Amino acid sequence: MEAAPDPMRERILRATFKVLCRHGYSRLNLSDVAAQAGISRPTFYKFFSSKDDLLSAFSAFELRLLRTDLERAVEGTAGGERVDALLRFLADFYGSYQMRALVEIEPGLVLAQLARALPALVESIAPILQGQVLDPQVVATALVRLSVCHYLVPGHDDDRLIDQLRAAAGVR
């Protein structure tokens, strides 16, 4: 069983999200993160040794939140209803993700971050598709990549995305 998250560490990671949304990765300043979290720099350094350490932890934090939200979205569903809940989650998540502005600020870093996250996202989604599609791994990969494409290219229509996700999954 996973240990309970440290509240101060989570506070710092949530502050990191807010600062990243304003300044991006390359202009992320640890003093800004500490100030956003309402803590001193020495307190910050009790939890993170460097900017790289913070960003690595932030990536893991984001993935954990995504998995928790995904589990919540499909909880209590089965069969086609479960797949539909997954597709709606993907459309809603990528349509509302607050760090979308980073695509314009630092596209290269966003692409690198997404490339690192894709395998974990696929691994989280494939089990939900088990028994519903011919090859859950292939379909999960297609769904994640299609969703990410809609995230990266502005002006998408969520209903159109849902239709495209259904087609990619081979469901109606």
N, C-alpha and C positions, 0 to 999 in steps of 0.2 A: 504494500500500500504506500502511496505517495505521501510524504510528509506535508503537513499543512503549510501553506505559504507564509512567509514572514511578512507581517503587515507593513513594516517600514520598507522592506525591499519592494513590495508591491506598490507602495506609495511612490517610491522613486521611479519605478518602471512606468507607472501611470503619468507621472510628471514628464518622463522622457517622451512619451507619446505626444503630449501637448507641445513640448518644445520642438520635436521633430516636425510636427504639422506647421509650425511657424517658420522654422529656419532650415529644415532639411538635415541630411546626415553630415555633410562636410562642414556646415556652419554650426553644428551642435556644440554647445559650450557646456562643460560640466558645471560651471558656476550657475548657468541659467537653469540647469536641471535641479541643482540643489535648491536654488531660490524658489523654483516652481513647486518643489516638494516641501518647502518650508523648513529646510534643514541647513546645517552648516556644511562646508566642504569636508571638514574632518569626519563628520557623521557619514557623508556620502562615501568617503573612502573606506569606511568600515565594511561597506557592502560591495563596492566595485573598485578595482585597482586601476582601471584606465577606461578611456572612451571605448576601446575595442571590447573590453570585458563587459561594459554596460550594453553595448550594441548586440553582443552575442546573447546576453541574458534577455535583452528586449525581444530579440527574434524568438527565443524559446517561449517567452511570456506570451507573445502574440499568438504563437501556434497553440499554446495551451488554451488560451481564451477561445480561439477558433474551434478547437475540438470540443470544448465544453458547450459552446453555443450550438455546434452541429449535433451533439448528442441530445441536447434539449429540443432541438427542432424536430428530430425524428422519434423522440421518445413516445411510446404508446402507439406507434404506427406499425403497420405490417404490409407486406406485398406492394402493390402498386401505390397505395397511399404513402408508404414509406419512401418510395422513389420520388413521388410527387413532392413530399415534404423536403427531401434532399434538393431537388431542383429549385424549389422556391427559396430555400435557404441560400443556395449559390447565387441566385439572381439578386436577392435582397442584400446579401453580404457585400458582393462586389458593387452593387448599385449605391450602397450607403457608406462604404468604407471611407472614413474621414481623412485618411492619408493620401487620397487621390491627388491632391495638389503636388505631392512629391514627384509625380510623374513629369510634371512640367519643370519643377525645380532641379531635379537630379535624375533624369531618366536612366542613366547607366547604372546608378546604384540601386534603383528600384528593380531594374531587370535582373541584376545580380542577386538581389534579395529574393525575388520571385523564383529564380532558377534554383536557389538553395532550398526554398520552401516547397516546390512542386512535388518532389517525391514523398514528403511527409503528408501533404494534402491528399495525394492519390492513395496513400496507405490508410488514411482516415476514412476515405469515401468508398473504397472498393468493398469493404465488408457490408456496407449498407446495400450494395447492389447484388450481393450474393443471392443466387436463386431467382433473380429477376431479369438478368441479362446473360447472354452467352459467355462473355468474358469480362468479369467485373473489373479486372486490372486495366484492360484496354479502354473500356467505357469510362472508368473513373479518370483515366488520363485525358481522354477526349473532353470530358465535361469540365475538368479543371482548366485545361488549356483554352477552351472556348470561353469560359467565364473570365479568365485572366485577360483574354483578348478584348472582351467588352469593357473590362476595367481600364485597360490601357488606352483604348480608343474612345474618346468622349462622344457623347450624343447617342448612346444606345437606348433602346426601348426595352424595358424590363419584360413586357409581354412577348415581344419578339425574341428576346433571349430565352424565355421559358420554352417557346416553341422550338427554338434551335436546340436547346438542351434535351427536350423530349425526343427530337429527331435523332440526335447523337446517341441517346440512350436506347433508341429503338422502342420507345413507349409512346402511347397516345395521350 
